[in-house]
Amino acid sequence: MRTDSRLRLGVLVLAICGSVLLCGCQSGFQVPVTLADNLRNASVQVQIIGIDDLAVPKWSSINMTDYWAPGSPMMPDRQKIKILDFDPGKVQTLTLSKNDPVWRTWSDREITHLVVLANIPGAFPSREGNADARRLIIDLRHAWYESGPSSYAFTVSAQGITYTSAK
């Protein structure tokens, strides 16, 4: 009987530790977005959206010119995205904080990718996926494993969106 109690206690401890580890792997991290000097005097909106594998084809094929059109019905629910508004001549780096409530929303939906969209001034051809300068889709699964990056930093310039990753 004593062995049975220890076994149950051991299973309970393992279950709790496993839950903590699984939840911890999808916690948020700092995501700084910097506006390049060539956009310092522009008004630019950046949207960060957490998606799962099934949504990648949809977000890869959305026409960015139509998406950024005034009154576009394609814009997602504001509760499910992070919007960073850069004003002319103001702060050049804004950050999605690791404690931002949107991470909980995304964790509940088991996201695997971040979509970063930028309403960059100028004329751009609409292209699929990351070929469109106004869209960048990053697979986050590398960030949640020891071998991959633990953070991403994005830069938005007049030429498009780029990123760097770090451990």
C-alpha positions in Angstrom: 0.0 0.0 0.0 2.9 2.4 0.8 4.5 1.7 -2.6 1.1 2.4 -4.3 0.9 5.8 -2.6 4.5 6.7 -3.6 3.8 5.6 -7.2 0.7 7.8 -7.3 2.6 10.7 -5.8 5.4 10.2 -8.4 2.9 10.2 -11.3 1.3 13.3 -9.9 4.6 15.1 -9.7 5.6 14.1 -13.2 2.3 15.3 -14.5 2.6 18.6 -12.9 6.2 19.1 -14.1 5.3 18.0 -17.6 2.5 20.5 -17.7 4.8 23.3 -16.5 7.4 22.4 -19.1 4.8 22.2 -21.9 3.2 25.5 -21.0 6.7 27.1 -20.5 7.8 26.2 -24.0 5.2 28.5 -25.5 5.7 31.5 -23.3 6.3 34.7 -25.0 9.6 36.5 -25.6 10.6 40.1 -26.4 10.0 41.0 -30.0 11.5 44.4 -30.8 10.6 46.0 -34.1 12.8 48.9 -35.3 11.9 51.4 -37.9 14.9 52.1 -40.2 16.2 55.6 -40.7 14.8 55.7 -44.2 11.3 55.6 -42.7 12.0 58.0 -39.8 9.6 60.6 -41.2 6.8 58.1 -42.2 3.8 56.8 -40.4 4.0 53.0 -40.4 1.8 50.4 -38.8 3.2 46.9 -38.0 1.0 44.0 -37.1 2.3 40.9 -35.5 0.0 37.9 -35.7 0.4 34.4 -34.2 -0.9 31.6 -36.4 -0.8 27.8 -36.6 0.4 25.5 -39.4 -3.0 25.4 -41.0 -3.2 29.2 -41.4 0.3 29.6 -43.1 -1.1 29.1 -46.7 -3.9 31.6 -46.0 -1.5 34.3 -44.7 1.1 33.5 -47.4 -1.4 34.2 -50.1 -3.2 37.3 -48.8 -2.8 40.3 -51.2 -0.9 42.9 -49.1 -2.2 45.8 -51.2 -5.8 44.7 -50.5 -5.0 43.9 -46.9 -3.7 47.4 -46.2 -6.5 49.2 -48.1 -8.7 51.4 -45.9 -11.6 49.5 -44.4 -10.2 46.1 -45.5 -12.3 43.2 -44.2 -9.2 41.1 -44.1 -7.9 42.6 -40.9 -8.1 40.1 -38.0 -9.7 40.7 -34.6 -7.6 43.3 -32.7 -7.6 41.0 -29.7 -5.7 38.4 -31.6 -2.9 40.6 -32.9 -0.3 43.1 -31.7 -0.4 46.4 -33.5 2.6 48.7 -33.3 2.1 52.2 -34.7 5.2 54.2 -35.6 4.6 58.0 -35.8 6.8 60.3 -37.9 9.8 61.6 -36.1 9.1 59.6 -32.9 10.4 56.4 -31.2 12.1 54.1 -33.7 11.8 50.8 -31.7 8.6 49.4 -30.3 8.4 46.0 -28.6 6.0 43.2 -28.2 6.7 42.4 -24.6 7.2 38.8 -23.4 4.3 39.6 -20.9 1.9 41.0 -23.4 -1.6 39.3 -23.1 -1.6 38.5 -26.8 0.9 35.7 -26.0 -1.7 33.9 -23.9 -4.2 34.2 -26.7 -1.7 32.7 -29.1 -0.6 30.0 -26.6 -4.3 28.9 -26.3 -4.4 28.6 -30.1 -1.1 26.7 -30.2 0.6 29.0 -32.6 3.7 27.8 -34.6 4.4 30.9 -36.6 4.6 34.7 -36.3 3.4 36.8 -39.2 4.8 40.3 -39.3 3.1 42.7 -41.6 4.1 46.3 -42.3 2.2 49.1 -44.1 5.3 50.5 -45.8 4.8 53.6 -47.8 5.3 53.2 -51.6 4.3 51.0 -54.4 5.1 47.3 -54.0 4.1 44.4 -56.2 1.9 41.9 -54.4 3.6 38.6 -54.1 3.2 35.3 -52.3 4.6 34.6 -48.8 7.9 36.2 -47.8 8.5 37.4 -51.4 6.2 40.3 -50.6 8.4 42.9 -48.9 5.5 43.9 -46.6 5.2 40.4 -45.0 7.5 38.1 -43.1 6.4 34.7 -41.8 8.7 33.1 -39.2 8.5 29.5 -37.9 8.6 29.8 -34.1 9.2 26.2 -33.3 13.0 26.8 -33.5 12.6 29.4 -30.7 11.0 26.9 -28.4 13.7 24.3 -28.5 17.3 24.6 -27.1 18.9 24.3 -30.5 17.0 27.3 -32.0 16.9 31.0 -31.4 15.3 32.4 -28.2 14.4 35.7 -29.7 13.8 37.6 -32.9 14.3 41.3 -33.7 12.6 42.8 -36.7 13.6 45.9 -38.8 11.2 47.6 -41.1 12.8 49.7 -43.9 11.6 51.2 -47.1 12.8 48.0 -48.8 10.9 45.6 -46.6 11.0 43.6 -43.3 14.1 41.7 -42.2 14.9 39.9 -39.0 17.7 38.6 -36.8 17.6 35.9 -34.3 19.7 35.3 -31.2 20.1 32.6 -28.5 
